Amino acid sequence: MSMLARAPQGLRQQLPRVRLAAPSRSAHGHYHHLPFQFPGNKKAVFGVKVAVFLATGFSIPFAAAIFQLKKASAA
């Protein structure tokens, strides 16, 4: 049972109600799921850039681990 269910009636009336707003749409009713403007005809170039960016970020911990293991074995 939640704390709100056990709260006195006066306390429940003082709590603000939470309203969920509908997602906003542009003037034409289209959604934009990305937080930036997607390049129109350059999808392949954009895909390569995203893949390189994600691969770089994913490989940094592995490169650091390899570096640390080599450094420890050399000592």
N, C-alpha and C positions, 0 to 999 in steps of 0.2 A: 504494500500500500504506500502511496507516495505521501510526502509531507504536505502537499497541497490538499490532498483528500482529508487529512486529519486537521487542517487549519480551521480556526473558527470562521464563521460566516462573514464577519466584518473584515477579516484579513483577506479573504478571497475577493471581496469587492474592491479592495484597494490595489490589488495587483493589476498591472496593465495587461491588456490583451495583445497577443502577438498576431499580426496579420501577415500573411504571405502574399506578396505582390506578384502579379502575373509578369512573365518576362516581357521586357519592352521590345517592341518591333520598330523597324525603320518605317519610313513613309510608304514603302512598297510592300511591307510585310515579310521581308526576307531576314533570316537570321544570319549573323556573322559569328561563327563559333571560334574564330581565331582572334586574338587581341591585336591584330595588325592587318593591314591591307594585303591580301594575297595577290602575288604578281600574276597577271592575266595569262600571257602566252609562254611564260618562262617556267613551266612546271618542272621540267627535267633539271634545270639549273637550281631551282629552289630545293628540289629533292636531294640533289647532291650536297648542297650546302647544309641542309638539315642533317643528313646522314653523317657528314664529316664532323659537324658540331657534336652530335650525340656520341659518335664513336670516340672522339677525343675525350669528352667528359667521362665516358665509361672506362676508358683505358688508363686514365691517370692513376687510380688506386693500384692497378696491377703493375704499372711501371714503377711506382713507388715501392711496392713490395719486392719486386725483383731487384731494384737498386739496394734496398736495405739488406736483402739476403746475400747479395754479392759483396757488399761492404762488410758484413759480419764474417763471411767465410775468408776474406782476404786478411783479416787481422790475426 
